[in-house]
Amino acid sequence: MGNAEETTTRTAGEAGWHASRYNLFAPVPGTKMTAIANLFKGNCAEYTPIEMYLLSVVEELDEHHPIIERFAKRGVIVRFDERAALESMGRAACAQSHSVSLTICPTMGCNFDCPYCFEDHGRGKMAPEVQDDVMALAESMLDASGAKNLSITWFGGEPLLAPDVIESLSERLIALADERGVAYSASIVTNGYLLTQENTRILERCKVNFAQVTIDGLGAAHDATRYLRGGGPTFEHIVHNLRTVKLPFRVSVRHNVHEGNRDEVDKLEAFVHDLAAESGNELRYYPAPVSGSEVADERGKQVGLLCGTDASELGVRQEAGRFRAGRGHYCGAHSIWSVGVDDCGNLQKCWEAVDKPAISFGTAHDWNPQNPLETASNPDNLTMYLNTAYPMPDAECHECVWLPMCVGGCPHVRLFEHRRCIAFKDDPEAYVLALHARIGKEESA
């Protein structure tokens, strides 16, 4: 009988390690390597055949095997319940209070008549008394949340039809942020037709640091879907603004891709690149598939629109460009501190609903975020959006490998249409290879 200490060893499995449930695999063409994307961690890297074998038997390895640390760092193995973590993140998203986000529509009117638009445009602009209500709302949301950021998005309609509202409200919102000691940021979604030098100076004073402008192709391709109300082309006018106006903020040039302008993608991307170089403005090309809408159907104007996420190489590449770590919420519709306000002061949880008072949950005049349900005129219109955050009562979503990325999809679409899955859901290799082309080799170093 000796006193020698006995050394006990455990397998990695006994220590709790197991392969992540959110790994996607793809063989790297022309090599013996395999790319693995982990959707929870937000990591993509290459692995050798030996590493792939070790991953397949990881639970049998000694818990101190050197590959354990490497795998764990990249998220391909874990020793916690990732799905339970997503559930907790989803619950937390509803009350997440680091930022107050207001999407403000100074007008619902628009000078364009695009056939794929989801809005039924009204007229008029935000009255002074409604602006007072918006200020009271912003103040109460900051006080109730304790947030350190106030984020404003100017939306519509076409917000630059009411630059005076943007200017007057911005001055007050910036002063409020300064008074509360919180960071302030602002962006604008505009069709670009009224992005004149004068309006740009207003936006600069209003601390707008980002704009989205849509161009749907070159010349006639754009004018086929983005024309003036009453008719008339807009391409040359918008391009003239982007070329000649000195823009003190970043501009994302959105290309709404549909069957009629899909062949414009490469040409428009090159055009935007050249336009940026020529103008000195910071312009970035952004392709986005568009879908049909009730309003478009009622108008009877069909342009062969796509429906949902694009399953083509373009769509896969676009989604790969947005790759990030998993989360429990899809968008601001899942946060009590993210609200849309139309020109009449009606409150919405989604900016695709700002023109639909019937699904408003309250008004800027009456809603108090400290008592969000009691002061909502229609609490169901608030809670239905919040309750689409994970966990959702959907067994198929619950088991899906894409869950950290999709999180059940767009809340508005899910509520008013149907669950819309990722278009390339059944072709994960294409997505993994798109990620690998962007970040895989660097992550493997």
C-alpha positions in Angstrom: 0.0 0.0 0.0 1.6 3.2 -1.1 0.7 6.8 -1.0 1.3 7.5 -4.7 -1.4 9.8 -6.1 -3.6 8.2 -8.6 -4.0 10.0 -11.9 -7.5 9.9 -13.4 -8.2 10.7 -17.0 -11.5 11.5 -18.7 -12.5 11.4 -22.3 -13.6 14.6 -24.0 -17.2 13.2 -24.0 -17.0 12.5 -20.2 -15.9 16.1 -19.8 -19.0 17.3 -21.7 -17.5 18.0 -25.1 -19.5 17.1 -28.2 -19.8 18.3 -31.8 -21.9 21.4 -32.3 -25.4 20.9 -33.6 -24.9 23.9 -35.9 -21.9 22.8 -38.1 -22.3 22.9 -41.9 -19.8 21.0 -44.1 -18.5 21.3 -47.6 -15.5 19.7 -49.4 -13.2 22.4 -50.8 -12.9 21.8 -54.6 -9.5 20.7 -55.8 -8.2 19.9 -52.4 -8.5 17.3 -49.7 -9.7 19.9 -47.2 -13.2 20.3 -45.8 -14.7 23.7 -44.9 -16.8 23.8 -41.8 -19.1 26.8 -41.0 -20.4 27.0 -37.4 -23.6 29.1 -37.4 -23.7 29.6 -33.6 -20.1 30.9 -33.3 -20.0 32.6 -36.6 -16.8 30.9 -37.8 -15.7 29.3 -41.0 -12.4 27.5 -41.5 -10.6 24.7 -43.4 -9.9 21.3 -41.8 -7.5 18.5 -42.9 -8.6 14.9 -43.3 -6.9 14.1 -40.0 -8.8 16.9 -38.2 -12.1 15.6 -39.7 -11.3 12.2 -38.4 -10.6 13.6 -34.9 -13.8 15.5 -35.0 -15.7 12.4 -35.8 -14.3 10.6 -32.7 -14.0 13.7 -30.5 -15.9 12.3 -27.6 -13.5 9.4 -27.4 -10.4 11.6 -27.3 -8.6 12.5 -24.0 -10.0 15.7 -22.7 -6.6 17.3 -22.9 -5.9 16.4 -26.5 -4.5 19.5 -28.2 -7.2 19.4 -30.9 -9.9 20.1 -28.3 -8.8 23.7 -27.7 -8.6 24.3 -31.5 -12.0 22.9 -32.2 -13.6 24.7 -29.2 -12.1 28.0 -30.2 -13.9 27.8 -33.5 -17.2 26.5 -32.0 -17.2 23.2 -33.9 -17.3 21.4 -30.5 -19.1 22.7 -27.4 -19.9 21.6 -23.9 -23.2 23.5 -23.4 -26.7 23.4 -24.9 -26.5 25.8 -27.9 -30.3 25.6 -28.5 -31.0 26.5 -24.8 -28.6 29.4 -25.2 -30.5 30.6 -28.3 -33.7 30.4 -26.3 -32.2 32.6 -23.5 -30.9 35.1 -26.1 -34.4 35.2 -27.7 -36.0 36.0 -24.3 -33.4 38.6 -23.5 -33.8 40.3 -26.9 -37.3 41.5 -26.0 -35.9 43.6 -23.2 -32.4 44.4 -24.5 -31.9 48.0 -23.6 -28.5 49.1 -24.9 -30.1 51.2 -27.6 -33.4 53.0 -28.3 -34.2 52.8 -32.1 -36.8 55.0 -33.7 -37.8 54.7 -37.3 -39.6 58.0 -38.0 -41.7 58.8 -41.1 -41.9 62.6 -41.5 -44.4 61.8 -44.4 -46.0 58.8 -45.9 -46.2 60.5 -49.2 -43.9 59.6 -52.0 -42.9 61.0 -55.4 -42.3 57.5 -56.8 -44.8 54.8 -57.7 -42.7 51.6 -57.6 -44.7 48.5 -58.4 -43.1 46.3 -55.8 -43.5 48.8 -52.9 -45.2 47.3 -49.9 -46.7 50.6 -48.9 -50.0 52.3 -49.8 -48.8 55.9 -49.7 -50.7 58.7 -48.1 -50.3 62.4 -48.2 -49.3 65.2 -45.8 -46.5 65.4 -43.3 -46.0 65.2 -39.6 -47.7 68.0 -37.7 -45.9 70.0 -35.0 -48.1 68.4 -32.3 -47.1 64.9 -33.5 -43.5 66.0 -33.4 -44.0 66.9 -29.8 -45.4 63.5 -29.1 -42.3 61.9 -30.8 -40.0 63.8 -28.6 -41.9 62.8 -25.5 -41.8 59.2 -26.7 -38.0 59.3 -27.3 -37.5 60.9 -23.8 -39.6 58.2 -22.1 -37.9 55.4 -23.9 -34.5 56.6 -22.9 -35.5 57.1 -19.3 -37.3 53.7 -19.1 -34.5 51.7 -20.8 -31.4 53.4 -19.5 -30.0 53.0 -23.0 -26.7 54.6 -23.9 -27.5 55.0 -27.6 -30.3 56.8 -29.5 -30.6 55.6 -33.1 -32.8 57.3 -35.6 -33.8 56.1 -39.1 -35.6 58.6 -41.4 -38.1 56.6 -43.5 -41.4 57.1 -45.4 -42.8 57.5 -47.9 -40.0 59.6 -49.2 -38.6 61.4 -46.1 -36.9 64.2 -48.2 -40.4 65.4 -49.2 -40.4 66.8 -45.6 -36.9 68.1 -44.9 -38.2 70.7 -42.5 -39.6 68.0 -40.3 -36.3 66.1 -40.4 -34.4 69.2 -39.4 -36.7 70.4 -36.6 -37.0 67.0 -35.0 -33.3 66.2 -35.4 -32.3 69.4 -33.6 -34.5 68.4 -30.7 -33.4 64.7 -30.7 -29.7 65.6 -30.8 -30.2 68.0 -27.9 -32.1 65.3 -25.9 -29.2 62.8 -26.5 -26.7 65.4 -25.3 -28.8 66.2 -22.3 -29.0 62.5 -21.4 -25.4 61.8 -22.2 -26.1 59.1 -24.8 -24.6 58.6 -28.2 -26.6 59.7 -31.2 -26.7 58.3 -34.7 -29.0 58.8 -37.7 -29.6 57.3 -41.1 -32.0 57.8 -44.0 -33.8 55.6 -46.5 -34.4 57.7 -49.6 -35.0 57.2 -53.3 -32.3 59.7 -54.0 -34.3 61.9 -56.3 -34.3 64.8 -53.8 -30.7 64.2 -52.5 -29.7 67.8 -53.6 -26.8 69.7 -52.2 -29.2 71.8 -50.1 -30.9 68.7 -48.6 -27.5 67.1 -48.0 -26.4 70.1 -46.0 -29.6 69.6 -43.9 -28.8 65.9 -43.4 -25.2 66.7 -42.4 -26.5 69.2 -39.7 -28.9 66.4 -38.6 -25.9 64.1 -38.1 -27.0 61.6 -40.7 -24.1 59.3 -41.3 -25.6 56.7 -43.6 -28.1 56.7 -46.5 -29.7 54.0 -48.6 -30.5 54.9 -52.2 -32.0 52.4 -54.6 -31.0 52.0 -58.2 -32.5 49.0 -60.0 -30.2 48.8 -63.0 -28.7 51.0 -65.7 -31.0 53.5 -67.5 -34.1 51.8 -68.8 -33.8 48.8 -66.4 -34.1 51.2 -63.4 -36.8 53.4 -65.0 -39.0 50.3 -65.6 -39.6 49.9 -61.9 -38.6 53.2 -60.3 -40.6 55.9 -62.0 -42.2 59.1 -60.8 -45.7 59.2 -59.5 -47.7 60.0 -62.6 -44.9 58.6 -64.8 -41.4 59.7 -65.8 -37.8 58.4 -65.6 -35.6 58.8 -62.5 -32.3 57.1 -63.3 -30.4 60.1 -64.7 -31.6 62.4 -62.0 -30.5 60.1 -59.2 -27.1 59.4 -60.7 -26.6 63.1 -61.3 -27.1 63.7 -57.5 -24.7 60.9 -56.6 -22.1 62.2 -59.0 -22.3 66.0 -58.4 -23.4 66.4 -54.7 -20.7 66.1 -52.1 -22.1 63.5 -49.7 -20.7 63.6 -46.2 -22.0 60.2 -45.3 -21.8 56.6 -46.6 -24.3 55.5 -49.2 -25.5 52.0 -49.8 -26.8 51.7 -53.4 -29.5 49.1 -53.1 -30.3 47.0 -56.2 -33.8 45.4 -55.8 -33.1 42.3 -57.9 -36.0 40.7 -59.8 -36.3 38.6 -62.9 -36.4 41.6 -65.1 -33.1 43.1 -64.0 -31.1 40.1 -62.7 -28.7 40.5 -65.6 -27.8 44.0 -64.4 -26.1 42.9 -61.3 -22.5 42.8 -62.5 -22.9 45.9 -64.7 -24.5 48.0 -61.9 -21.9 46.9 -59.4 -19.2 48.1 -61.7 -21.1 51.3 -62.4 -21.4 52.1 -58.7 -17.7 51.4 -58.2 -16.8 53.8 -61.0 -19.3 56.4 -59.8 -17.7 56.3 -56.4 -14.2 56.8 -57.9 -15.4 59.6 -60.1 -17.4 61.5 -57.5 -15.3 60.9 -54.4 -18.4 59.8 -52.5 -18.4 56.6 -50.4 -20.8 54.4 -52.4 -21.3 50.7 -51.9 -23.3 48.3 -54.0 -25.9 46.1 -52.3 -28.1 43.6 -54.2 -31.4 42.6 -52.5 -34.0 40.2 -53.9 -37.5 41.7 -53.8 -40.8 39.9 -53.3 -44.4 40.7 -54.2 -46.8 42.4 -51.9 -50.5 42.9 -51.4 -50.3 46.5 -52.6 -48.4 45.5 -55.8 -51.0 42.8 -56.5 -53.8 45.3 -56.1 -52.2 47.7 -58.5 -52.0 44.9 -61.1 -48.4 45.8 -62.0 -46.3 42.7 -62.2 -42.6 42.8 -63.0 -41.8 39.1 -62.5 -40.9 39.6 -58.9 -39.1 37.0 -56.9 -40.6 35.7 -53.7 -38.4 35.4 -50.6 -34.7 34.9 -50.2 -32.8 34.4 -53.5 -31.6 30.8 -54.0 -29.2 31.8 -56.8 -25.5 32.4 -56.5 -26.3 36.1 -55.9 -28.5 35.3 -52.9 -26.0 32.9 -51.4 -23.2 35.4 -51.8 -25.3 38.1 -50.3 -26.1 36.0 -47.2 -22.5 35.0 -46.8 -21.6 38.6 -46.7 -23.8 39.0 -43.6 -22.4 36.1 -41.7 -22.2 36.6 -38.0 -22.5 34.8 -34.7 -25.9 33.3 -33.9 -28.5 35.3 -32.1 -31.9 34.8 -30.5 -33.7 37.6 -32.4 -34.2 38.5 -36.1 -34.5 42.3 -36.0 -35.7 45.3 -34.0 -39.3 44.0 -34.1 -38.2 41.6 -31.3 -37.1 44.5 -29.0 -39.5 46.6 -26.9 -37.0 49.5 -27.5 -37.3 49.5 -31.3 -40.4 51.3 -32.7 -41.6 52.8 -35.9 -43.6 56.1 -36.0 -45.7 57.2 -39.0 -46.6 60.8 -39.8 -49.7 60.6 -37.7 -47.9 59.3 -34.6 -49.1 55.7 -34.9 -46.6 53.2 -33.5 -45.5 49.9 -35.3 -43.1 47.1 -34.6 -42.0 46.8 -38.2 -41.2 49.4 -40.8 -43.0 47.3 -43.4 -46.2 48.1 -41.4 -45.8 51.9 -40.9 -48.5 52.6 -43.5 -51.0 50.2 -41.8 -52.7 51.9 -38.8 -54.9 48.8 -38.4 -51.9 46.9 -36.9 -50.5 49.7 -34.9 -50.1 49.0 -31.2 -50.5 52.5 -29.9 -49.6 56.1 -30.5 -46.6 58.3 -29.6 -49.0 60.5 -27.6 -50.3 57.7 -25.3 -47.9 54.8 -25.2 -45.6 54.6 -22.1 -42.8 52.1 -22.4 -42.7 51.8 -18.6 -46.2 50.3 -18.8 -46.1 49.0 -22.4 -49.2 46.7 -22.4 -51.4 48.9 -20.2 -50.8 51.9 -22.4 -51.0 50.2 -25.7 -54.3 50.7 -27.6 -53.9 47.2 -29.1 -51.5 45.2 -27.0 -51.9 42.1 -29.3 -50.2 44.1 -32.1 -47.2 44.6 -29.8 -47.0 41.1 -28.3 -47.5 39.2 -31.5 -44.2 40.6 -32.9 -42.3 40.1 -29.6 -43.5 36.5 -29.4 -42.0 35.6 -32.7 -38.6 35.8 -31.1 -37.0 32.5 -30.3 -38.2 30.2 -28.7 -41.1 29.9 -31.1 -43.8 27.2 -31.1 -42.5 25.5 -34.3 -41.0 22.0 -34.0 -39.4 22.2 -37.5 -37.6 25.4 -36.7 -36.6 24.1 -33.3 -34.7 21.2 -34.9 -33.3 23.1 -37.9 -29.5 23.5 -38.3 -30.0 27.0 -39.7 -31.7 28.3 -36.6 -28.9 30.5 -35.3 -28.8 32.3 -38.6 -32.5 32.4 -39.5 -34.1 32.6 -36.0 -37.5 31.8 -37.5 -37.2 34.4 -40.3 -38.8 37.9 -40.7 -41.4 38.4 -38.0 -43.7 40.4 -40.2 -43.7 37.8 -43.0 -44.2 35.0 -40.5 -47.2 36.7 -39.0 -49.0 37.9 -42.1 -47.9 35.4 -44.8 -46.1 32.2 -43.8 -42.8 31.0 -42.5 -40.3 31.7 -45.1 -37.2 29.4 -44.9 -33.8 30.2 -46.3 -34.0 29.6 -50.0 -30.8 27.5 -50.1 -31.8 25.6 -47.0 -31.3 22.3 -48.8 -28.0 23.3 -50.4 -25.7 24.1 -47.4 -22.5 23.3 -49.3 -23.0 26.4 -51.6 -23.3 28.6 -48.6 -20.3 27.1 -46.8 -18.2 27.5 -50.0 -19.3 31.1 -50.3 -18.2 31.7 -46.7 -15.0 29.9 -47.3 -14.2 32.1 -50.3 -14.6 35.1 -48.1 -13.1 34.2 -44.7 -12.3 30.5 -44.6 -8.7 30.6 -45.5 -7.9 33.5 -43.2 -9.7 31.7 -40.3 -7.7 28.5 -41.0 -4.3 30.2 -40.5 
